[in-house]
Each structure stands twice: as structure tokens, then as C-alpha cells.
Amino acid sequence: MIKKISIILIFLMGLLTSCIESNQLEKLAIIHSRGIDVSDDGQIDATMAIFQFQAQSEEFTKIVTGRGSTIKGTINHASNESDYKLVPGKLQVEVYGAEVAKDGLTPFLDTLKRDARVPDRVYLTVSDTTAKEILMTPPKKITTNIGQYLQGVIEESAANNYFPKVTLQEFGTTANMAGKDPILPVFSIGDLDVPEINSIAIFSEDKQVGTLPIEELELFNLMTRRVEARTLEITLPTEPLRDFFVKEPKEDSIHTAYTIEKGKSKIKQDKKDELSFITEINMDLSLVELSDQIDLDNPESIKAIEKEIEKKISSRYEDIMQQLQEMKADPFGYGIIYRINTDDGKLEPKEWKEIYPDINVEFKVNTRITRHGTINI
């Protein structure tokens, strides 16, 4: 009797086991990074960097492409190239082509959010042309898989307090926020034929509406967070500093470089005019380089340099602000300050888009050169 029961139990266990889908590692191809483009006929073109596990293969990484009406359809199509089941559970980087970003990312963000296997911490980025161009970088140009390379560039940039990494969760939250718009890093193929971050993608909600030069990133960082140990390069006119040069200056301008020891900003709304704002930027700088010789032992020369820095940075902020208002994009979050000061604390995104181009912003930059050290001439 016991023997018969044991046989029945073994038989039932076999039946139950057969009902569970078997996803052996050797049968899976894991999507690490993905590029999204849209063709002229409206089809989605996906380029994916995958890890595939084959016992008899020396190549564990591969680039596959797929086309479909949906992201799911592109994955199914791409599976035909790998002979393995593609799974996005380890997706780390999503790259959007320039045209995709201009049309809006919401459809693709929703797809990512609905897939419980996709982590919220996946990094988002944009290509200056197509996502495929970035993902198809020849392996001989880089020392690792392209997906890992892109992830490494993003994480190293964030670790060095340069371009902050923007995740799916962070972008989605900001894009849906009344009073602030997101930014993303833009990858392009650089002089060494490898992808590099070359500009700042400016978004109005989920649509890219323009770019700004990567040289302005430090000014962006000062507006959104505390900045430390970052390099700031500024070209100053020589005429206001002429009395402090050791000898006649060679050019009409002088190139200078500083380390931002401490920098932060604060936005205030004018109590008398709800459309006027005052932005204070305070920086402690260490002067590290000059392209011409100035008598830095003279305290007045330091004050003169500080004054010219403040004028130059204020001017750069005014130019940036003018471009952002033309784009109707508010990455600095003036709308948040405006909303906080409304009677009911409410503000609709469309309402702020109408108001934002007409706001007035005064930039007050305060700099203090705390050290000037040894100057390379």
C-alpha cells in the first residue's frame, strides 16, 4: 500500500513540475541595453545589446535588432536572430533616437513601467541621431560590451558630480510634474569613434524641444544641487583687468580655470510681482590657471577678477534662460516656486507653459576666490 502511494505521489509531482515554464539560463538571452527608433512607416525599430549563454560559444554578447508595432513585438522579432528567449529583466540603459525624443517618450516609458521585470533604476539617454548608431558602435572601438560601456559612462559622470544619471523613475516623475521639466544626456559618436556625452537634451514634459552645449552643464548643476570639486572655465575680457597685468596682455581676453570648492543657488519670488524671480548663485572658487600673468598678490586684482566672473556668469545664465523660455522648458523649476506661492498651491502644466515665457529672472552671482595657489603661465 505504501509503495502504491509513493508511486502516485511521484507521478503527481511530475505532472506539477511539467506545468511550470522552464527558463534555464542556457535558454535565455538577457537584454542589457536597448535603443529605440521609429521608421518612416511608424514601426518601432529596436537595437538591443544582449548577453547570451551558450556553453560552446566564446561570444557572450551580441547585438540584435527587431521591428514591430510594439516593444513586445520588436523583442519577439529579435528573438529570431538569437534563437533564445529575450528577457528585459536586467535592462540597464535605454537610448532614444532624436526623432523619438522629439515626438515624446511617454508611450515607451509606460511600456517600461508596465513590465514588472524592468527595474525602475534603468538609465535613460538620447542620441543626437539614431539610437541604432550608438548601439552599433564597432566592438573593436571599445574594451567592453556597448551596453556596459554606456552604463559606465553614465555612472562615471554621475560619480564625478558631472551629468547626473537620470533613471526611468526620476524622468517620469519630473515629466509629469507641474513646474519643472527633465533633462537627459545626449550621446553622439565622438572624435575617437566611440559614444560620448556631448550636449544636454532639454525636455518640455516628455518631449525633447532642444539642446544646450555640454559646456553649460556646470551652470545647470549649480541651479539644481550643491556643487563641489568641479572645474569651471571662463574667458574674461582683459580691458577691465589691464591695470593688474604684469606686462601688456597678449590678447583681448584671458582664459581662466577654477575649481568650484562650494557652489549653490537659491530662487526667490518677488513679493511685489509674482512673475519676477531673483536667483542667487554663490560660489567659492580656487583659481588654478590663467593664460596670462596677473599680479595676484594685489588684493584689488582678486576683487576685479571676481567682479568680471560674476558679470560673465550672469550673462551666460541670461542667455540660457532666454533659450529655455523660447523652448517653453523649465528645467530649473521656477514653476515649483510659483506654485508654492499661489493661494491654493495648485498649478496645471499647461497653465505654467503659458506663463513661463513671460517671467522675469534676475541673476545675482556672488563669487569669492578663496585660493589662487600656483599659476601655470
N, C-alpha and C positions, 0 to 999 in steps of 0.2 A: 504493500500500500504506500509506504513512504517513498519507495522507488518510483511509483507511478506519479505521485505528487511532485517529486523533484523534476521528472521529465516534463510535466506540464508547465512548471514554473520557468524552466529553461526555455521552453517553446514560446511562452508569453513574453519573456524578456527579449527574445529575438525579434518578435513582432513589434514591440515597443521601440526597440532600437532602430528598426528599419523606418519608423515614422519620422525620425529626426534627420533634418538635412545635414549631410556631412560636408563640412568645409575644411578639408585638410589643407594645411599650409601650402603643400606642394601643388594644390589645385587653384590657388588664389594669386591674383596679381594686384598688388596694393597701389592705389593711386596716391602719389606723394604731392604732386603739383599739377595744376591744370590751367590751361589758357583757353579763354572763351572769345570767339569771334562770331560774327553773323555775316553770312554770304548775301549776295545781291538778291537771291530769291527768298530770303528770310529764314533760311535754315541755319541752325546753330552748328558751328564748327568748333570742336573741342580738340585740343592738343594736350596729351597727358604724359607726364613723366611717371613711370611705374616701376615698382620692384616686383620681379617675378622670381619664383623659387623653383628652379629646376636642378635636380641632383646632378645631371650630366651636362649642365651648361656652365660656362665660365662667365657669362654675362648675366648679371643680376638686375641690371637696369635697362630700360628700353623706353623709347618714345613711340606712342601710338596715337592715331587720330581717329575721330569718329564724327559722323554727321547725323543730325536728326532734328525733329521739330521740338524736342525737349532735351534737357540734360540727360535724363534717363535713356532717351533714345540714342544719344551720342555714345553713352557708355556701352550699350548693347551692341552698337555698330562696331565700336573699337574692340570689343571682346573677340571679334572675328580675326583681328590681327595678332592677338596674343595666345589664342587657344586656351585661355584661362579666364576665370570669372574675375572681373574687375570690381574692386570694392573701394569706396572712398573713405573708409573709416580712419585712415591715417593722413588725410588731406592736410597739408601744412600751408600751401601757398596757392592763391587763386589770382591769375593775371587776366585783366580785361583789356581787349583791344580798344584803340582810341574811339572807334565808331560806336562800340558797345557802351563805353562810358558816357559818351555824349547823349545816347538815346535813353540812358537810365539803367541803374543796376538793380532796381527793386525786384524784377522777375527772377533774377539769378540769386539774389540774397534770400528771397522766400524759399527757393528750392533748397538752398543750403540749410536754412533754419528748419525746414520740414523733415530733413533727413537726420534722424536721431544719432546716426553713426558719425556724422560730421562734427568735429569739435568746434565750440564757439570761438576758440583761440586761433582759427585759421587766419593767416595774414592775407590782406587784400592789397593789390597794387594794380597799376595801369601801365600799358605800353604806349610809347609815342607813335607807334604804327599799328601792328597787329600783335596779338598775344603769341601767335604761332611763331613769328620771327624770334621772339625772346626764347621760347621753349625749344626751338630748333637750333640753338647755338651748338656748333660742332663740338663733340666731346674732347677733341684734341686741344681746344682752346682753354679748357678748364680742367682742374685736377679732380673734380668730383662730379656726381650726377647734377644736371642742371637744376633740378628741384632743390637739392641740398645747397647748391651754390646760391640760388636766390634767397633761400631761407637764411643762409649765413650772412649775406649782405644786409638783409633787413635787421637781423638780430645784432650784428656788429654795430650797425649805425645807431640802433637804439641804446646799446650798451655804452657807446661813446657820447651819449646825450646829443646826438645829431638829429636824424629824422626819426621821430617816434614811430614805433611799429603800430599799425592800425589793424585791429582784428575785426572779424565779422561782427561780433557783438558791439564793439565800440563804434564802428561805422554806422551800423543800423540804428543805434541809439541816437547818435548825433544827427543823422539824416532825417530822423523823424522829430527832432527837437525844434520847437519854435524859438527862434532867436540865435541859432548857431548852425553853421554848415561844416561838413567834414572836408578834410584834405587827404590825398593819398600820394605816395611816392610814384614818380614816373620813371620806368626803366626804358633805356634805349641802348643800342649797341654802340659802345664807345670806341675810342681810337685803337684800343687793343683787341677789338672784335669780340668783346665779352660784354654782357649786360652790366650797366651801372645806373645808379640813380642820378638823373640829370636835370630834373625840374620838379615843381610842385603842382600837382593836379588840384585845381580849385573846383569844388562842387557847390551847386545850389540844390539843397536836398540831396536827391540821389543821382543828379545829372551833372556831368563834368561840363563846366561853362568856360574853362580857360586854364592857362598855366602861368606860373611865375618862375623866374630863374631860380635855380638852386642857391645862388649867392644870397638870396633874401631869406634863406631858411633861419638863420640866427635871429633875425628880426621877428620872424614868426614865433620862434621859440620863446623869445622874451615876452611876447604878448600872451602866451598860454601857460607858461610854467616858469619856475625858478631856473636860472641858467648858471652853471658854474663850469670852470675849466674848459671853456670853448674859445676858439680863435676867432677874432674879428679883424678883418682887413678893411681899411678905409683910406681913400685917396683924398688929401686935403689941399686946398689952394695955398700956394707959397706966399702970396702977397700979404695976407694978414699976419704972417709969421716972419716976415722978412727981417725984422729987427733982431731976431734971435738966431739966425743962421751964423755959423762960424765963418763962412765965406759965402760969396754970392751964389745963390741957388742955381742949379743947373737947368731946372725945368720950371714950368708954371705951376706944377703940382708936385706933391711929395707923397710917396706911398708909405703907409704906416700899418703896423700889425700889433695887436693887443691880445692878451689873454683875459677873458671875462672872469674875474675872480668871483664876482657875485652880481647877478642881474635879475631884476624882476619888474613887473609893471602893475599898475592899478588903474581901473577905469571908474570914473565918476560921472554921473549925470548932472548937468547944470540944473540947479533947483529953479531957476527962473525961465529956463527954456528946455522943455522935455526932449527936443531934437538936437540938443547940443551936449557934447561929451568932452571931458578932459581926460586924456590918457597920460599918466606919469610913468616914465621909464627911468629907473635908477640903476646905475652900473658902477661897480668898482673895477678899474682896469689896471692891468700891468702892461706897460709899454715894452715890447720885445724887439721891435725893429723899425728903423727909419731908412729911407732911401737916400737921405742927405743928412748932413751933420748940423744939429741944433744944440745950442748951449743949454743943456738940461740942468745945469747947476743953478741957473737963474730961475727962481720960483715963478716969475712972471711968464716965462716961456711955457711952463706946465699949464698955467691958467689959460694962456692963449690957445694951446693945443686942445684943452678940454672944451673951450668955447667953440672951436671950429668942429670938433667931433659932434657936439650937441646940435649945431646947425646942420651938419651933413646928415646925421641920422634922422633928425626931424624931417628934413626934405625927402629922404628916402621913404619914410613912413607915409608922408603925404602923397607921394606918387603911388605907393602900394594901395593906399586907401582909395584913391581915385579909380584905380583899375578895378578894385573889388566892388565898388559901388556901381560901376558900369556893368559888371558881371551879375549884379544883384546877389552876391555871395558874401556871407558874414562869418568867416572862419574865426574871427576874434571874439565873437559873442556879444556884440553891443546890444543885440536884441534881448539877451537874457537880463542885462541891466535895465533895459527899457521895460520889460515885462514885470520885473520885481517892483518897479516904481509906479505901476499902474494901480488904480484903485482896487480892482478885483484880482490882480496878479495873473491875468489871463492874456494870451496873445496867440492869434492864429498865424500859422506860417505864411499864408497868402497876404494877410494884413501887413506883416512885417516886410515882406518883399516890396510892397508898395511904399512903405515909409522909409525903408533903409537908404535908398539913393539920395534922399533929401537931408539926412542927418549931417551935422557939422561936428568934426572932431579936431580938437586942438591937442597937439603932441608936445608935451613938456619933457625934454630929455635932460637928465642930470647925470653927469659923469664925474668921476673922481679918479685920477691917476694915482694909485697908491704906491706904485713902484715903477722905476724905469730901468733899473739894472744895467747890464752891459749891452750896448747898442752895436749891432752889426752894420757897418757902413761899407 
